[in-house]
Amino acid sequence: MLVDSHCHLDFPEFAAELDAVVARAATRGVGTMVSIGTTLARFANVVAVAQRFTEVWCSVGIHPHEAETEPLTSAMPLTERAAHPKVVGIGETGLDYYYAHAPRQAQIQNFRWHIAAARELDLPLIVHTRDADAETIEILSEEMTRGAFTGVIHCFTGSDTLRDAALALGFYISVSGIATFKNAAKLRETLKEVPLDRLLVETDAPYLAPMPHRGKTNEPAFVADTAKLLAELKNVAEPALAAATTDNFFRLFKRAQRPL
């Protein structure tokens, strides 16, 4: 079995054929998916998708792009929503200094409140970081001294330094379809050094379709193509890669239940 640890099934790209998308995932061995929250305003839609399918779980969070429009002043808006039994993680949150859709200070403030919620509830933190490796490491390291928490760097595209720092903090590394792109040779070299017991796979659907699906709307079924590439990188058989990443997922996302 494979797990798509990060997708966005509530997004409008899937509205017309969501049942078919979930069914196609099953045909490629994808037995569990996490639909990720990006705004509190749309959280009800995220939960609705998770409630509709037994194999879909969800998270609650505010994407760094939305930090200015949905600023946090406490962890409570997150912790209250995380009481829902389908919620298995906090985020996505973090820092995106590439697009700068929100002021940096607003992103940092929201990031810290997400960490507080993850720590309080003992739920994994789902971290988005782009062009902010040093700042992400600094905040995660500082916050870890205030009390332990767990998490994952989603859609990892960072440096060896970010990889090593995340692993030292006990975080997991999640690999998206970007790793299959022709221009991602450096990323593939970085991923080779991530221990097998700390890897997850994801699509970030509807974005970032892996090879050979470039140009199409990404969907959870395509996580199998990323897993195939990752098995080659780690020099393990595809079933072993699938088993390891699935075990890793359920070790980290403790609220999620394995399908029978």
C-alpha positions as CSV (number, residue, x, y, z in Angstrom):
1,M,0.0,0.0,0.0
2,L,1.0,3.6,-0.6
3,V,0.0,6.8,1.2
4,D,-0.4,10.2,-0.4
5,S,0.6,12.2,2.6
6,H,-0.2,15.6,1.1
7,C,-2.9,16.5,-1.4
8,H,-5.7,19.0,-1.8
9,L,-8.8,17.1,-2.6
10,D,-11.1,20.0,-1.7
11,F,-9.7,22.2,-4.5
12,P,-12.0,23.0,-7.4
13,E,-9.9,21.0,-9.9
14,F,-11.4,17.8,-8.3
15,A,-15.0,18.9,-7.7
16,A,-16.4,17.3,-10.9
17,E,-14.8,13.9,-10.5
18,L,-13.7,13.4,-6.9
19,D,-15.2,9.9,-6.6
20,A,-13.3,8.9,-9.8
21,V,-10.0,10.4,-8.5
22,V,-10.2,8.4,-5.2
23,A,-11.1,5.3,-7.2
24,R,-8.1,5.7,-9.5
25,A,-5.9,6.1,-6.5
26,A,-7.0,2.7,-5.3
27,T,-6.2,1.0,-8.6
28,R,-2.5,2.1,-8.1
29,G,-2.3,0.9,-4.5
30,V,-2.9,4.2,-2.8
31,G,-4.9,3.2,0.3
32,T,-4.7,6.4,2.4
33,M,-4.6,10.1,1.5
34,V,-4.4,13.3,3.6
35,S,-6.2,16.3,2.2
36,I,-4.4,19.4,3.6
37,G,-5.9,22.5,5.0
38,T,-4.7,25.8,3.7
39,T,-7.2,28.3,5.1
40,L,-9.6,28.3,8.1
41,A,-12.3,29.8,5.8
42,R,-12.3,26.6,3.7
43,F,-11.7,24.1,6.6
44,A,-15.3,22.9,6.5
45,N,-14.8,21.8,2.8
46,V,-11.6,20.0,3.8
47,V,-13.4,18.1,6.5
48,A,-16.3,17.3,4.3
49,V,-14.1,15.5,1.8
50,A,-12.4,13.5,4.6
51,Q,-15.8,12.5,6.0
52,R,-17.0,11.4,2.6
53,F,-14.2,8.8,2.1
54,T,-12.9,6.4,4.8
55,E,-9.4,6.4,3.2
56,V,-9.1,10.2,3.3
57,W,-7.9,12.1,6.4
58,C,-7.2,15.8,6.7
59,S,-5.3,18.6,8.5
60,V,-6.1,22.1,9.7
61,G,-3.8,25.0,8.9
62,I,-3.1,28.3,7.2
63,H,-0.8,28.3,4.3
64,P,2.0,31.0,4.6
65,H,0.5,32.7,1.5
66,E,-2.6,33.3,3.6
67,A,-0.9,34.6,6.8
68,E,-1.9,38.2,6.3
69,T,-5.6,37.5,5.5
70,E,-5.9,34.9,8.3
71,P,-3.5,36.1,11.1
72,L,-3.4,34.1,14.3
73,T,-3.1,35.5,17.8
74,S,-3.3,32.2,19.5
75,A,-3.3,28.5,18.8
76,M,-7.0,28.1,19.7
77,P,-8.5,28.5,16.2
78,L,-6.3,25.5,15.2
79,T,-6.7,23.4,18.3
80,E,-10.5,23.8,18.3
81,R,-10.8,22.6,14.7
82,A,-8.3,19.8,15.3
83,A,-10.8,18.2,17.7
84,H,-12.5,16.7,14.7
85,P,-11.6,13.0,14.6
86,K,-10.6,13.2,10.9
87,V,-7.9,15.7,11.6
88,V,-4.5,14.1,11.8
89,G,-2.1,17.0,11.5
90,I,-1.5,20.7,11.9
91,G,-0.7,22.7,8.7
92,E,0.3,23.4,6.2
93,T,2.3,26.2,7.7
94,G,5.8,27.6,7.4
95,L,7.6,30.3,5.4
96,D,7.5,31.1,1.7
97,Y,9.9,33.8,0.8
98,Y,9.9,33.0,-2.9
99,Y,6.4,34.4,-3.7
100,A,6.1,36.7,-0.6
101,H,2.4,36.8,-0.8
102,A,2.3,37.7,2.9
103,P,4.7,39.8,5.0
104,R,7.5,37.8,6.5
105,Q,6.5,38.7,10.1
106,A,3.0,37.5,9.5
107,Q,4.2,34.2,8.2
108,I,6.6,33.8,11.2
109,Q,3.8,34.6,13.7
110,N,1.4,32.1,12.2
111,F,4.2,29.5,11.9
112,R,4.9,29.7,15.6
113,W,1.2,29.4,16.6
114,H,0.9,26.3,14.4
115,I,3.9,24.9,16.2
116,A,2.2,25.6,19.5
117,A,-0.9,23.8,18.4
118,A,1.1,20.8,17.2
119,R,3.0,20.6,20.5
120,E,-0.2,21.0,22.6
121,L,-2.1,18.3,20.7
122,D,0.8,16.0,19.9
123,L,0.0,16.1,16.2
124,P,2.6,16.3,13.5
125,L,3.4,19.7,12.0
126,I,3.2,19.9,8.2
127,V,5.8,22.4,7.1
128,H,6.0,24.3,3.8
129,T,9.3,26.1,3.2
130,R,10.6,27.8,0.1
131,D,13.6,30.1,-0.2
132,A,13.6,30.2,3.6
133,D,15.8,27.2,4.7
134,A,17.9,29.1,7.3
135,E,14.9,30.9,8.8
136,T,12.9,27.6,9.0
137,I,15.7,25.8,10.7
138,E,16.1,28.6,13.2
139,I,12.4,28.7,14.1
140,L,12.0,24.9,14.4
141,S,15.2,24.6,16.4
142,E,14.3,27.4,18.8
143,E,10.7,26.1,19.2
144,M,12.0,22.6,19.9
145,T,13.8,23.9,23.0
146,R,10.4,25.1,24.4
147,G,8.9,21.6,24.1
148,A,9.2,18.7,21.7
149,F,6.9,18.3,18.6
150,T,7.0,16.2,15.5
151,G,6.5,16.9,11.9
152,V,7.4,16.7,8.2
153,I,9.0,19.0,5.7
154,H,6.5,18.5,2.9
155,C,7.4,18.7,-0.8
156,F,11.0,18.8,0.1
157,T,13.2,20.8,-2.3
158,G,15.7,22.2,0.1
159,S,19.4,22.0,0.7
160,D,21.5,19.3,2.3
161,T,21.6,21.7,5.3
162,L,17.8,21.7,5.7
163,R,17.7,18.0,5.2
164,D,20.3,17.4,8.0
165,A,18.7,19.9,10.3
166,A,15.2,18.5,9.8
167,L,16.4,14.9,10.4
168,A,18.3,16.0,13.6
169,L,15.1,17.5,14.9
170,G,13.3,14.2,14.3
171,F,11.3,15.4,11.3
172,Y,10.4,13.3,8.3
173,I,11.1,14.3,4.7
174,S,8.2,14.1,2.1
175,V,9.0,13.7,-1.5
176,S,6.8,15.0,-4.3
177,G,6.8,14.7,-8.1
178,I,9.4,17.4,-8.3
179,A,12.0,14.7,-7.6
180,T,11.1,13.1,-11.0
181,F,11.7,16.3,-13.0
182,K,14.7,16.3,-15.4
183,N,16.2,19.4,-13.8
184,A,16.0,17.9,-10.3
185,A,19.3,16.0,-10.2
186,K,20.7,17.9,-7.2
187,L,17.5,17.2,-5.3
188,R,17.7,13.5,-6.1
189,E,21.3,13.5,-4.7
190,T,20.0,15.2,-1.5
191,L,17.2,12.7,-1.1
192,K,19.6,9.7,-1.5
193,E,20.9,10.5,2.0
194,V,17.6,10.5,3.8
195,P,17.2,7.3,5.8
196,L,14.5,5.0,4.5
197,D,12.7,5.2,7.9
198,R,12.2,8.9,7.6
199,L,10.7,9.2,4.1
200,L,7.2,9.9,3.0
201,V,5.7,10.3,-0.5
202,E,3.1,12.8,-1.6
203,T,1.6,14.4,-4.7
204,D,0.6,18.0,-3.6
205,A,-2.2,17.4,-6.0
206,P,-3.5,19.1,-8.1
207,Y,0.0,20.6,-8.5
208,L,3.4,19.2,-9.5
209,A,2.4,16.1,-11.5
210,P,5.4,13.7,-11.7
211,M,6.9,12.3,-14.9
212,P,5.4,10.9,-17.0
213,H,2.3,13.0,-16.3
214,R,3.8,16.5,-16.6
215,G,1.2,19.0,-17.8
216,K,-1.7,17.0,-16.4
217,T,-3.7,17.8,-13.3
218,N,-1.9,15.9,-10.6
219,E,-3.9,13.4,-8.5
220,P,-3.2,10.8,-5.7
221,A,-2.8,7.9,-8.1
222,F,0.4,9.5,-9.4
223,V,2.1,9.1,-6.1
224,A,3.0,5.7,-7.3
225,D,5.2,7.2,-10.0
226,T,7.1,9.3,-7.4
227,A,7.5,6.2,-5.2
228,K,8.9,4.3,-8.1
229,L,11.6,6.9,-8.6
230,L,12.3,7.0,-4.9
231,A,12.7,3.2,-4.8
232,E,15.4,3.5,-7.5
233,L,17.2,6.3,-5.6
234,K,17.2,4.2,-2.4
235,N,18.1,1.0,-4.3
236,V,15.2,-1.0,-2.8
237,A,12.4,-2.9,-4.4
238,E,9.2,-0.9,-5.0
239,P,7.1,-3.0,-2.5
240,A,9.8,-2.4,0.2
241,L,9.7,1.4,-0.5
242,A,5.9,1.3,-0.3
243,A,5.9,-0.6,3.0
244,A,8.5,1.6,4.6
245,T,6.9,4.9,3.6
246,T,3.5,3.6,4.7
247,D,4.9,2.5,8.1
248,N,6.6,5.9,8.4
249,F,3.3,7.7,7.7
250,F,1.3,5.8,10.4
251,R,4.2,6.2,12.9
252,L,4.1,10.0,12.4
253,F,0.3,10.5,11.8
254,K,-0.8,8.6,14.8
255,R,-4.5,9.6,14.6
256,A,-4.8,8.1,11.1
257,Q,-6.0,4.5,11.1
258,R,-4.7,1.9,8.7
259,P,-7.3,0.5,6.3
260,L,-8.4,-3.0,7.1
